[in-house]
Amino acid sequence: MDPIQHVVSYKSGQKQVLKSNGCESKIYINSSHNVRLCEVLQSLRKEELFCDIKLQTDDGKKVYGHKVVLVSASPYFRAMFTSFTESDKDLVNIKELDSNILQLLVDYIYTGEIIVTEQNVLVLLPAAVLLQLDYVKSTCVEFLQNQLNPSNCLGIKEFADFYNCMELLSSSEEYIKKYFLKVVETDEFLSLSSEEVIKLISRDDINVPFEEKIFECVINWVKQELDCRYDSLPILMEHVRLSLAPQEYISIKVVEEPLLKNNTKCKDFVIEALNFHILKKHQHITIPQTIRNSPRQSGQKFILGICADSSIMNKCYTIWYEPLTKLLHKTTEMSMRYGLCALALIKEHLVFALGNNYNNSRSIEMLDLSSQTLKWVSTVEMLVDRNYFGVGVLDDRIYAFGGFSGVSYLKSAEVFDVSIQEWRLVSSMSNKRMNLGVGILNNHIYVVGGYKYPFSLTSVECYDPSLDTWTPVTKMSTSRRCPGIGVLDGVMYAIGGECKDNTSSMIHKSVEAYTPIAEVWSPIADMHLCRSNPSVVTFNGLLYVMGGFDGSTHLDSVEIYDPNTKIWTIEPLSTSVEVIYGAVVVDKPPHLKTD
């Protein structure tokens, strides 16, 4: 049937009927209707038209509105105008609120828009809680979460606790735990009561890589108001896990602290800590467990590494290093023999060891940290024979770059997908290189330096896995073969390494840092020792640089860099090891035996 026959022209007095072609009814929605309605209501309110309620604050200012609109948005107003005496009034006193804040909130009810600033947020949030405006409350919480910094997090935590804002309370507590060492340097911390300080320092889960920092913050707090705080020192020192501080630090810094010398109770804690270190040297003696020699929960993360046995060349073991206690344990032997090894952590519990096996340069071993046995097992081999190559992990995939085939230098690259247990080739690098460093930054993989006869390299390349492409990056200021690479807070560090040509070589203790926004390498403070091929990990906002070769011997020490103070500290390893090949940070397996 011709559609024109369905058109019915209008005739006065005649009932109109549209002949059906079988189409169903349709609902049409005007998306701008509600917006326009709110705009009109707001306009009427500003002109004080049809308003049936005036809200008056203590300063005498009045905010006009329509009861039905306020009731529809706020359970507070709904209760006021339906269940209480205010229901029959056209003027209501709101004593709890500032007039400007009340105006903002009523404007929000009519417009859906709210302005949150540093100046009004601490008044706006409790007002939103009072009027039960959940969206405004949540925006204030989000605003304060974004404002958290070491100098205000303690105050925000107290504010959140007072107004029962559990989400903000949780966020501020997590921030305090994570940035504890920065928080204790602020005026907010120094103004806390002794009870509040004890609550902080007694927690198991604060991120404190060095227990001596707890001791120092306690001493600083007491000295801030010495006359009235000195009597609190013994109860504060009871919560300092002094035994976890280095023995040398205790002997020099703690023993000589004037505030402790004439305090009998505090001297007992110092003696206890020194005795702990004496007993620790005698492994056949069981040390009584107390709160003051128990690592905090943040210390339950270990740095897992691979080391060579000092007496049997190329025999490899698993090592577990505790950053907080600075103890190193040597456990499981590996079945393979490596001259160089890199470690890769996948899905938080699968550790892959890749390296130079003298019998098979493609072989790989895997350690499942969730397994009761903690045993290394062989897994899928690489596609290409390669030694002295670089390894990086991104999106739970392991990438292997370059290396040496035994005959030639390589620029090929391959990736292992653990979900399908398969290696595949990806685009090759622009340059052939071995002994290269690898860093992961902003979902890109950087290959740094390396060696191609006869020179070590300054060049850097960046791989984008989503495009399978390589692009050149600003060169380093110096050539580095076997550099350690660390990434911390969006900055990539090239650490140590060797400058080598066909006539000479030099091991670096220098370090340079790359910032992707500026696209430049900048020098930072030198390490204490020259290190080629060190293992580098990030833990608790610090860079840990372990082992390495100084040109004459393999090093059994760890250097730690704090980007805030720009200072390196050095610690000896508690157990001597010949070579540390690679390292990753893992959660301590509950069944790990380190005694």
C-alpha positions as a printed NumPy array, in Angstrom:
array([[  0.   ,   0.   ,   0.   ],
       [  1.248,   3.466,  -0.89 ],
       [  2.299,   5.285,   2.355],
       [  0.494,   8.42 ,   1.12 ],
       [ -2.786,   6.68 ,   1.803],
       [ -1.987,   6.682,   5.541],
       [ -1.854,  10.452,   5.756],
       [ -5.06 ,  11.897,   7.145],
       [ -5.759,  15.575,   6.664],
       [ -7.457,  17.512,   9.44 ],
       [-11.199,  18.346,   8.99 ],
       [-13.038,  20.287,  11.627],
       [-15.353,  18.178,  13.761],
       [-14.307,  14.93 ,  12.157],
       [-12.689,  12.2  ,  14.254],
       [ -9.164,  11.598,  13.037],
       [ -7.88 ,   8.036,  12.675],
       [ -4.499,   7.055,  11.291],
       [ -4.707,   3.897,   9.293],
       [ -2.17 ,   1.459,  10.774],
       [  0.671,  -0.147,   8.912],
       [  1.514,  -2.441,  11.876],
       [  4.144,  -0.259,  13.598],
       [  4.373,  -0.499,  17.421],
       [  4.04 ,   2.52 ,  19.721],
       [  7.291,   4.333,  20.564],
       [  8.378,   6.291,  23.619],
       [ 10.252,   9.538,  22.946],
       [ 12.44 ,  11.103,  25.632],
       [ 13.405,  14.744,  25.717],
       [ 16.947,  14.577,  27.067],
       [ 16.99 ,  18.28 ,  27.858],
       [ 13.666,  18.286,  29.701],
       [ 15.038,  17.805,  33.227],
       [ 17.84 ,  20.29 ,  32.643],
       [ 15.418,  22.898,  31.393],
       [ 13.062,  22.226,  34.294],
       [ 15.853,  22.759,  36.823],
       [ 16.945,  25.943,  35.063],
       [ 13.416,  27.336,  35.292],
       [ 13.088,  26.397,  38.983],
       [ 16.429,  28.039,  39.76 ],
       [ 15.358,  31.153,  37.891],
       [ 12.103,  31.269,  39.831],
       [ 14.002,  30.86 ,  43.105],
       [ 16.362,  33.725,  42.31 ],
       [ 13.369,  35.935,  41.53 ],
       [ 11.701,  34.693,  44.761],
       [  8.664,  33.513,  42.77 ],
       [  6.442,  30.742,  44.151],
       [  8.952,  30.203,  46.978],
       [  7.316,  28.749,  50.074],
       [ 10.313,  28.496,  52.385],
       [ 13.078,  30.795,  53.628],
       [ 16.156,  29.274,  55.323],
       [ 17.832,  31.704,  57.698],
       [ 21.35 ,  31.325,  59.134],
       [ 22.823,  32.835,  62.292],
       [ 24.07 ,  35.925,  60.473],
       [ 20.505,  36.768,  59.426],
       [ 20.919,  35.95 ,  55.746],
       [ 18.044,  34.182,  54.041],
       [ 18.147,  31.56 ,  51.298],
       [ 14.884,  31.116,  49.382],
       [ 13.553,  27.838,  48.025],
       [ 10.651,  25.565,  47.201],
       [  9.895,  22.897,  49.777],
       [  9.039,  20.282,  47.178],
       [ 12.438,  20.746,  45.482],
       [ 14.424,  20.632,  48.733],
       [ 12.492,  17.573,  49.918],
       [ 13.127,  15.744,  46.65 ],
       [ 16.929,  16.131,  46.977],
       [ 17.661,  15.937,  50.711],
       [ 16.442,  13.423,  53.334],
       [ 17.262,  16.102,  55.919],
       [ 14.738,  18.515,  54.403],
       [ 12.25 ,  15.716,  53.809],
       [ 12.229,  14.923,  57.526],
       [ 12.08 ,  18.627,  58.416],
       [  9.085,  19.435,  56.237],
       [  7.081,  16.239,  56.815],
       [  7.691,  15.172,  60.402],
       [  8.656,  18.221,  62.463],
       [  7.122,  21.551,  63.45 ],
       [  8.924,  23.288,  60.575],
       [  6.489,  21.682,  58.151],
       [  3.973,  24.517,  58.712],
       [  6.475,  27.361,  58.72 ],
       [  7.727,  29.496,  55.868],
       [ 10.865,  30.64 ,  57.772],
       [ 13.263,  28.119,  59.316],
       [ 16.48 ,  28.829,  61.21 ],
       [ 19.46 ,  26.669,  60.15 ],
       [ 21.906,  27.354,  62.943],
       [ 24.478,  24.713,  62.05 ],
       [ 25.5  ,  26.163,  58.68 ],
       [ 27.407,  29.119,  57.306],
       [ 25.196,  31.204,  54.985],
       [ 27.611,  30.963,  52.029],
       [ 27.81 ,  27.175,  52.359],
       [ 24.027,  26.886,  52.644],
       [ 23.67 ,  28.99 ,  49.494],
       [ 26.127,  26.712,  47.675],
       [ 24.247,  23.584,  48.716],
       [ 20.819,  24.916,  47.791],
       [ 22.243,  26.021,  44.443],
       [ 23.524,  22.466,  44.015],
       [ 20.067,  21.041,  44.71 ],
       [ 18.643,  23.17 ,  41.888],
       [ 21.536,  22.882,  39.404],
       [ 23.461,  19.71 ,  40.184],
       [ 26.69 ,  21.765,  40.255],
       [ 28.957,  22.308,  43.253],
       [ 32.172,  24.323,  43.599],
       [ 34.747,  22.734,  45.908],
       [ 37.832,  24.727,  46.901],
       [ 40.659,  24.503,  49.417],
       [ 38.961,  27.347,  51.282],
       [ 35.497,  25.77 ,  51.608],
       [ 35.987,  21.996,  51.575],
       [ 36.448,  21.564,  55.334],
       [ 33.14 ,  23.38 ,  55.941],
       [ 31.338,  22.033,  52.889],
       [ 31.858,  18.364,  53.705],
       [ 30.259,  18.393,  57.21 ],
       [ 27.415,  20.528,  55.809],
       [ 26.83 ,  17.932,  53.083],
       [ 26.85 ,  15.233,  55.759],
       [ 24.244,  17.192,  57.751],
       [ 21.927,  17.711,  54.768],
       [ 22.595,  14.129,  53.582],
       [ 23.737,  15.196,  50.123],
       [ 25.776,  12.132,  49.266],
       [ 27.129,  13.375,  45.953],
       [ 28.542,  16.549,  47.504],
       [ 30.048,  14.52 ,  50.317],
       [ 31.733,  12.147,  47.854],
       [ 33.136,  15.03 ,  45.782],
       [ 34.562,  16.625,  48.928],
       [ 36.135,  13.308,  49.904],
       [ 37.65 ,  12.92 ,  46.43 ],
       [ 38.934,  16.506,  46.569],
       [ 40.633,  15.906,  49.936],
       [ 42.074,  12.598,  48.766],
       [ 43.754,  14.45 ,  45.915],
       [ 45.06 ,  17.065,  48.346],
       [ 46.769,  14.556,  50.65 ],
       [ 50.415,  15.338,  51.281],
       [ 52.825,  14.69 ,  54.168],
       [ 52.103,  18.038,  55.804],
       [ 48.299,  17.649,  56.014],
       [ 47.506,  13.926,  56.037],
       [ 47.411,  13.668,  59.842],
       [ 44.959,  16.571,  60.054],
       [ 42.789,  15.15 ,  57.273],
       [ 42.759,  11.773,  59.055],
       [ 41.572,  13.444,  62.281],
       [ 38.945,  15.414,  60.344],
       [ 37.675,  12.257,  58.597],
       [ 37.511,  10.373,  61.875],
       [ 35.52 ,  13.17 ,  63.552],
       [ 32.915,  13.284,  60.769],
       [ 32.862,   9.506,  60.289],
       [ 33.975,   9.682,  56.646],
       [ 35.264,   6.141,  56.45 ],
       [ 36.505,   6.31 ,  52.855],
       [ 38.561,   9.435,  53.56 ],
       [ 39.773,   7.958,  56.848],
       [ 40.982,   4.843,  55.058],
       [ 42.699,   6.862,  52.307],
       [ 44.497,   9.115,  54.771],
       [ 45.651,   6.144,  56.868],
       [ 47.008,   4.398,  53.771],
       [ 48.809,   7.589,  52.772],
       [ 50.345,   7.944,  56.239],
       [ 51.551,   4.345,  56.174],
       [ 53.061,   4.707,  52.708],
       [ 54.802,   8.06 ,  53.278],
       [ 55.505,   7.67 ,  56.976],
       [ 59.109,   8.856,  56.764],
       [ 58.007,  12.128,  55.175],
       [ 55.087,  12.563,  57.58 ],
       [ 57.318,  12.439,  60.684],
       [ 59.298,  15.411,  59.366],
       [ 56.27 ,  17.724,  59.436],
       [ 54.954,  20.136,  62.034],
       [ 51.721,  18.135,  62.212],
       [ 53.637,  15.13 ,  63.53 ],
       [ 55.589,  17.223,  66.04 ],
       [ 52.311,  18.592,  67.412],
       [ 50.763,  15.165,  68.103],
       [ 50.128,  13.903,  71.618],
       [ 52.233,  11.054,  72.989],
       [ 49.244,   8.713,  72.639],
       [ 48.912,   9.596,  68.946],
       [ 52.634,   9.089,  68.344],
       [ 52.447,   5.668,  69.992],
       [ 49.506,   4.7  ,  67.768],
       [ 51.609,   5.517,  64.72 ],
       [ 54.964,   3.985,  65.621],
       [ 53.477,   0.815,  67.113],
       [ 51.804,  -0.178,  63.828],
       [ 53.103,  -3.229,  62.038],
       [ 52.165,  -1.983,  58.582],
       [ 53.936,   1.379,  58.268],
       [ 56.524,   1.556,  55.494],
       [ 59.792,   2.011,  57.337],
       [ 62.813,   0.534,  55.57 ],
       [ 65.133,   1.56 ,  58.417],
       [ 64.005,   1.181,  62.033],
       [ 66.525,   3.819,  63.07 ],
       [ 64.175,   6.355,  61.44 ],
       [ 61.563,   5.494,  64.073],
       [ 64.094,   6.129,  66.809],
       [ 65.036,   9.479,  65.279],
       [ 61.42 ,  10.656,  64.925],
       [ 60.768,   9.801,  68.591],
       [ 63.823,  11.78 ,  69.724],
       [ 62.815,  14.736,  67.515],
       [ 59.264,  14.687,  68.909],
       [ 60.51 ,  14.69 ,  72.513],
       [ 62.999,  17.49 ,  71.875],
       [ 60.276,  19.659,  70.334],
       [ 58.881,  20.313,  73.85 ],
       [ 61.482,  18.669,  76.018],
       [ 60.283,  19.855,  79.433],
       [ 56.818,  18.357,  79.152],
       [ 57.608,  15.402,  76.878],
       [ 60.715,  13.861,  78.448],
       [ 58.659,  11.714,  80.838],
       [ 56.966,  10.088,  77.827],
       [ 60.271,   8.851,  76.387],
       [ 60.315,   5.366,  78.016],
       [ 56.812,   4.466,  76.82 ],
       [ 57.673,   5.719,  73.337],
       [ 60.959,   3.788,  73.22 ],
       [ 59.066,   0.635,  74.142],
       [ 57.546,   0.758,  70.636],
       [ 60.828,   1.398,  68.788],
       [ 62.104,  -1.91 ,  67.385],
       [ 65.657,  -0.951,  68.176],
       [ 67.037,  -4.454,  67.592],
       [ 66.301,  -4.021,  63.866],
       [ 68.698,  -1.071,  63.594],
       [ 72.325,  -1.836,  62.628],
       [ 74.623,  -2.632,  65.549],
       [ 77.022,   0.136,  64.538],
       [ 74.178,   2.673,  64.533],
       [ 73.077,   1.584,  68.008],
       [ 76.633,   1.795,  69.351],
       [ 77.303,   5.243,  67.921],
       [ 73.98 ,   7.088,  67.67 ],
       [ 71.728,   5.455,  70.275],
       [ 74.198,   4.778,  73.068],
       [ 75.503,   8.344,  72.812],
       [ 72.056,   9.998,  72.746],
       [ 71.99 ,  12.31 ,  75.835],
       [ 68.26 ,  11.805,  76.441],
       [ 68.792,   8.077,  77.004],
       [ 71.926,   8.106,  79.12 ],
       [ 70.212,   9.025,  82.375],
       [ 67.019,   7.061,  81.775],
       [ 67.207,   3.561,  83.272],
       [ 64.261,   2.144,  81.354],
       [ 65.548,   3.443,  78.028],
       [ 69.037,   2.075,  78.749],
       [ 67.454,  -1.361,  79.198],
       [ 66.031,  -1.168,  75.67 ],
       [ 69.47 ,  -0.258,  74.296],
       [ 71.145,  -3.188,  76.097],
       [ 68.427,  -5.5  ,  74.809],
       [ 69.1  ,  -4.392,  71.22 ],
       [ 72.867,  -4.819,  71.543],
       [ 72.413,  -8.297,  73.045],
       [ 70.183,  -9.211,  70.102],
       [ 73.006,  -8.485,  67.676],
       [ 75.469, -10.512,  69.771],
       [ 73.112, -13.518,  69.847],
       [ 72.382, -13.19 ,  66.127],
       [ 76.018, -13.958,  65.353],
       [ 75.666, -17.335,  67.064],
       [ 73.229, -19.218,  64.84 ],
       [ 72.978, -22.162,  67.259],
       [ 71.338, -19.913,  69.868],
       [ 67.591, -19.388,  69.679],
       [ 66.757, -15.7  ,  70.081],
       [ 63.616, -14.987,  72.146],
       [ 60.97 , -13.315,  69.962],
       [ 59.712,  -9.947,  71.181],
       [ 57.868,  -7.062,  69.532],
       [ 61.124,  -5.086,  69.53 ],
       [ 62.968,  -7.574,  67.322],
       [ 60.055,  -8.521,  65.028],
       [ 60.077,  -6.965,  61.549],
       [ 57.058,  -4.869,  60.705],
       [ 54.588,  -6.308,  58.214],
       [ 55.932,  -4.085,  55.459],
       [ 59.133,  -6.021,  56.026],
       [ 57.464,  -9.239,  54.918],
       [ 58.446,  -8.346,  51.401],
       [ 61.692,  -9.959,  50.358],
       [ 64.14 ,  -9.309,  47.565],
       [ 64.539, -12.654,  45.835],
       [ 67.776, -13.143,  43.923],
       [ 70.081, -15.727,  42.418],
       [ 73.656, -16.123,  43.609],
       [ 76.624, -18.285,  42.727],
       [ 78.097, -20.535,  45.371],
       [ 81.402, -19.126,  46.637],
       [ 83.094, -22.526,  46.719],
       [ 81.603, -24.345,  43.718],
       [ 81.833, -22.232,  40.574],
       [ 78.567, -21.782,  38.65 ],
       [ 76.478, -23.624,  41.234],
       [ 73.476, -21.355,  41.857],
       [ 71.15 , -20.814,  44.798],
       [ 68.107, -18.731,  45.642],
       [ 68.753, -15.883,  48.07 ],
       [ 66.181, -14.003,  50.155],
       [ 67.127, -10.545,  51.377],
       [ 65.015,  -8.775,  54.011],
       [ 65.296,  -4.995,  53.46 ],
       [ 64.189,  -4.14 ,  56.995],
       [ 66.355,  -6.564,  58.963],
       [ 69.115,  -6.453,  56.321],
       [ 69.474, -10.223,  56.644],
       [ 70.268, -12.44 ,  53.655],
       [ 69.3  , -16.106,  53.52 ],
       [ 70.468, -18.687,  50.984],
       [ 68.129, -21.565,  50.149],
       [ 67.074, -23.607,  47.117],
       [ 69.72 , -24.86 ,  44.716],
       [ 69.003, -24.571,  41.001],
       [ 69.536, -27.444,  38.573],
       [ 71.001, -25.206,  35.854],
       [ 74.379, -23.484,  35.755],
       [ 74.486, -19.82 ,  34.79 ],
       [ 77.234, -17.381,  33.991],
       [ 74.738, -14.492,  33.966],
       [ 71.072, -14.454,  34.913],
       [ 68.074, -12.149,  34.833],
       [ 64.92 , -12.648,  36.877],
       [ 61.361, -11.847,  35.811],
       [ 58.305, -11.772,  38.088],
       [ 54.92 , -12.64 ,  36.543],
       [ 51.502, -12.516,  38.247],
       [ 53.152, -11.746,  41.61 ],
       [ 54.114, -15.379,  42.252],
       [ 55.89 , -16.823,  39.201],
       [ 59.629, -16.094,  39.071],
       [ 61.463, -16.92 ,  35.833],
       [ 65.246, -17.234,  35.666],
       [ 66.723, -16.571,  32.232],
       [ 70.384, -16.62 ,  31.484],
       [ 73.527, -18.082,  30.044],
       [ 73.53 , -21.826,  30.405],
       [ 76.73 , -23.294,  29.079],
       [ 74.941, -26.372,  27.742],
       [ 71.749, -24.727,  26.457],
       [ 71.476, -20.96 ,  26.076],
       [ 67.697, -21.071,  25.534],
       [ 66.738, -22.822,  28.769],
       [ 64.672, -21.193,  31.506],
       [ 63.661, -22.201,  35.016],
       [ 60.565, -21.151,  36.963],
       [ 59.857, -20.898,  40.693],
       [ 56.204, -20.855,  41.826],
       [ 56.071, -18.936,  45.113],
       [ 52.609, -20.325,  45.853],
       [ 53.957, -23.885,  45.802],
       [ 54.752, -25.668,  49.059],
       [ 57.991, -27.062,  47.636],
       [ 59.555, -23.803,  46.366],
       [ 61.441, -25.776,  43.739],
       [ 62.84 , -24.477,  40.458],
       [ 61.549, -26.378,  37.412],
       [ 62.409, -26.173,  33.728],
       [ 59.929, -24.407,  31.468],
       [ 59.46 , -23.352,  27.825],
       [ 62.728, -22.546,  26.03 ],
       [ 63.38 , -19.356,  24.083],
       [ 63.381, -19.37 ,  20.284],
       [ 66.87 , -17.945,  19.819],
       [ 70.218, -18.948,  21.326],
       [ 71.293, -15.8  ,  23.129],
       [ 73.692, -14.963,  25.957],
       [ 74.252, -11.66 ,  27.805],
       [ 70.825, -10.389,  26.731],
       [ 68.4  ,  -7.926,  28.332],
       [ 65.131,  -8.881,  30.046],
       [ 62.026,  -6.798,  30.798],
       [ 58.484,  -7.549,  32.   ],
       [ 55.387,  -5.656,  30.856],
       [ 51.722,  -6.736,  31.15 ],
       [ 52.737, -10.169,  32.475],
       [ 54.868, -10.851,  29.406],
       [ 58.618, -11.46 ,  29.431],
       [ 60.705,  -9.773,  26.737],
       [ 64.261, -10.812,  25.786],
       [ 66.4  ,  -8.38 ,  23.779],
       [ 69.67 ,  -8.68 ,  21.883],
       [ 72.617, -10.576,  23.33 ],
       [ 75.354, -12.665,  21.772],
       [ 74.785, -15.901,  19.87 ],
       [ 78.308, -17.204,  20.353],
       [ 79.167, -16.011,  16.847],
       [ 77.516, -12.61 ,  16.376],
       [ 75.843,  -9.779,  18.231],
       [ 72.044,  -9.803,  18.105],
       [ 69.358,  -7.17 ,  17.644],
       [ 66.451,  -9.635,  17.598],
       [ 63.799,  -9.669,  20.337],
       [ 61.206, -12.169,  21.52 ],
       [ 58.332, -12.234,  24.003],
       [ 56.914, -14.969,  26.243],
       [ 53.176, -15.035,  26.947],
       [ 52.744, -17.002,  30.166],
       [ 49.   , -17.497,  29.562],
       [ 49.659, -19.627,  26.459],
       [ 53.187, -20.743,  27.398],
       [ 54.649, -19.594,  24.106],
       [ 57.545, -17.478,  22.83 ],
       [ 57.249, -15.415,  19.633],
       [ 59.53 , -12.995,  17.816],
       [ 58.786,  -9.259,  17.805],
       [ 60.397,  -6.379,  15.908],
       [ 64.166,  -6.213,  16.178],
       [ 66.038,  -3.319,  17.752],
       [ 67.733,  -0.759,  15.531],
       [ 71.154,  -1.658,  16.942],
       [ 72.846,  -4.907,  17.84 ],
       [ 73.831,  -4.957,  21.49 ],
       [ 74.75 ,  -7.308,  24.35 ],
       [ 75.143,  -6.611,  28.09 ],
       [ 72.308,  -4.08 ,  27.837],
       [ 70.07 ,  -2.71 ,  30.565],
       [ 66.256,  -2.776,  30.357],
       [ 63.728,  -0.463,  32.054],
       [ 59.925,  -0.229,  31.963],
       [ 58.504,   3.288,  31.92 ],
       [ 54.983,   4.465,  30.999],
       [ 54.046,   1.121,  29.369],
       [ 57.105,   1.279,  27.107],
       [ 60.298,  -0.758,  27.255],
       [ 63.671,   0.996,  27.139],
       [ 66.903,  -0.787,  26.19 ],
       [ 69.842,   1.114,  27.601],
       [ 73.493,   1.029,  26.587],
       [ 75.241,  -2.316,  26.192],
       [ 78.17 ,  -3.406,  24.105],
       [ 79.016,  -4.074,  20.465],
       [ 82.66 ,  -4.699,  19.671],
       [ 84.773,  -2.746,  20.169],
       [ 82.828,  -0.142,  22.162],
       [ 80.319,   0.077,  24.966],
       [ 77.258,   2.088,  23.934],
       [ 75.558,   5.339,  24.945],
       [ 72.496,   4.758,  22.752],
       [ 68.987,   4.08 ,  24.074],
       [ 65.917,   2.733,  22.249],
       [ 62.25 ,   2.582,  23.223],
       [ 59.867,  -0.239,  22.285],
       [ 56.073,   0.226,  22.112],
       [ 54.477,  -3.249,  22.411],
       [ 51.084,  -1.966,  21.236],
       [ 52.608,  -0.904,  17.888],
       [ 55.551,  -3.329,  17.801],
       [ 57.843,  -0.414,  16.901],
       [ 61.151,   1.023,  18.106],
       [ 62.113,   4.683,  18.4  ],
       [ 65.475,   6.229,  19.354],
       [ 65.782,   7.987,  22.718],
       [ 68.227,  10.639,  23.919],
       [ 71.671,   9.123,  24.44 ],
       [ 73.251,   8.828,  27.861],
       [ 76.13 ,  11.127,  28.745],
       [ 78.507,   8.186,  29.06 ],
       [ 78.697,   4.7  ,  27.58 ],
       [ 77.577,   1.885,  29.869],
       [ 78.049,  -1.832,  29.365],
       [ 76.209,  -3.969,  31.965],
       [ 74.384,  -1.036,  33.649],
       [ 71.844,  -1.626,  36.389],
       [ 68.465,  -0.077,  35.548],
       [ 65.906,   1.085,  38.098],
       [ 62.601,   2.921,  37.638],
       [ 61.132,   4.951,  40.49 ],
       [ 58.372,   7.605,  40.475],
       [ 58.427,   8.004,  36.7  ],
       [ 62.216,   8.37 ,  36.459],
       [ 64.602,   5.782,  34.97 ],
       [ 68.074,   5.41 ,  36.482],
       [ 71.127,   4.022,  34.644],
       [ 73.41 ,   2.805,  37.415],
       [ 77.099,   1.975,  37.164],
       [ 78.206,  -0.244,  34.3  ],
       [ 81.425,  -0.342,  32.326],
       [ 82.935,   2.003,  29.763],
       [ 84.903,  -0.253,  27.417],
       [ 86.77 ,   0.016,  24.127],
       [ 89.398,  -2.119,  22.419],
       [ 92.239,  -0.74 ,  24.545],
       [ 90.82 ,  -0.048,  28.021],
       [ 87.847,  -0.335,  30.352],
       [ 86.562,   1.521,  33.403],
       [ 83.85 ,   0.559,  35.894],
       [ 81.472,   3.401,  36.821],
       [ 80.074,   4.423,  40.152],
       [ 78.264,   7.258,  38.41 ],
       [ 74.486,   7.289,  37.917],
       [ 72.299,   9.263,  35.534],
       [ 68.518,   9.655,  35.466],
       [ 66.153,   9.927,  32.488],
       [ 62.901,  11.905,  32.686],
       [ 60.601,  11.119,  29.742],
       [ 58.833,  14.507,  29.805],
       [ 62.091,  16.436,  29.448],
       [ 63.694,  13.661,  27.354],
       [ 67.079,  14.279,  28.97 ],
       [ 69.558,  12.326,  31.067],
       [ 70.802,  14.146,  34.168],
       [ 73.608,  13.091,  36.56 ],
       [ 72.767,  12.305,  40.177],
       [ 75.   ,  11.503,  43.149],
       [ 77.597,   8.774,  42.639],
       [ 77.366,   5.472,  44.473],
       [ 79.968,   4.637,  47.098],
       [ 81.468,   1.854,  44.948],
       [ 82.008,   1.177,  41.253],
       [ 79.574,  -1.524,  40.092],
       [ 79.192,  -3.32 ,  36.785],
       [ 76.14 ,  -5.535,  36.273],
       [ 74.464,  -4.846,  39.647],
       [ 70.942,  -6.08 ,  40.388],
       [ 68.489,  -3.203,  40.928],
       [ 65.008,  -3.242,  42.517],
       [ 62.601,  -0.652,  43.901],
       [ 61.264,  -1.056,  47.452],
       [ 59.37 ,   1.412,  49.672],
       [ 60.234,   4.397,  47.466],
       [ 63.955,   3.58 ,  47.459],
       [ 66.364,   2.089,  44.92 ],
       [ 68.265,  -1.005,  46.075],
       [ 71.454,  -1.77 ,  44.123],
       [ 72.84 ,  -5.196,  45.013],
       [ 76.162,  -6.818,  44.222],
       [ 77.952,  -6.184,  40.964],
       [ 81.623,  -6.3  ,  39.923],
       [ 84.095,  -3.516,  40.702],
       [ 86.776,  -4.574,  38.234],
       [ 88.65 ,  -6.914,  40.556],
       [ 86.067,  -8.64 ,  42.752],
       [ 82.365,  -9.359,  43.061],
       [ 80.749,  -7.139,  45.692],
       [ 78.76 ,  -8.433,  48.672],
       [ 77.091,  -5.163,  49.618],
       [ 73.899,  -3.267,  48.81 ],
       [ 73.576,   0.475,  48.183],
       [ 70.281,   2.281,  48.756],
       [ 69.293,   5.554,  47.104],
       [ 66.668,   7.889,  48.537],
       [ 65.436,  10.26 ,  45.78 ],
       [ 64.114,  12.688,  48.395],
       [ 67.413,  13.211,  50.19 ],
       [ 69.476,  12.364,  47.073],
       [ 71.787,  10.324,  49.3  ],
       [ 73.232,   6.817,  48.881],
       [ 73.713,   4.578,  51.919],
       [ 75.655,   1.324,  51.831],
       [ 75.073,  -1.875,  53.809],
       [ 77.13 ,  -5.082,  53.905],
       [ 75.283,  -8.316,  53.157],
       [ 74.954, -10.466,  56.276],
       [ 75.923, -13.604,  54.33 ],
       [ 78.824, -13.606,  51.91 ],
       [ 77.923, -14.487,  48.32 ],
       [ 80.121, -14.804,  45.258],
       [ 77.877, -13.261,  42.577],
       [ 74.338, -11.87 ,  42.632],
       [ 72.817, -12.383,  39.195],
       [ 69.339, -10.855,  39.377],
       [ 66.652,  -9.725,  41.823],
       [ 62.897,  -9.082,  42.126],
       [ 60.711,  -7.904,  45.029],
       [ 58.2  , -10.526,  46.196],
       [ 55.853, -11.182,  49.101],
       [ 57.367, -13.621,  51.545],
       [ 55.859, -17.082,  50.938],
       [ 54.22 , -18.21 ,  54.209],
       [ 56.024, -21.572,  54.028],
       [ 59.486, -20.117,  53.358],
       [ 62.034, -21.365,  55.879],
       [ 64.972, -18.992,  56.313],
       [ 66.458, -20.232,  59.59 ]])
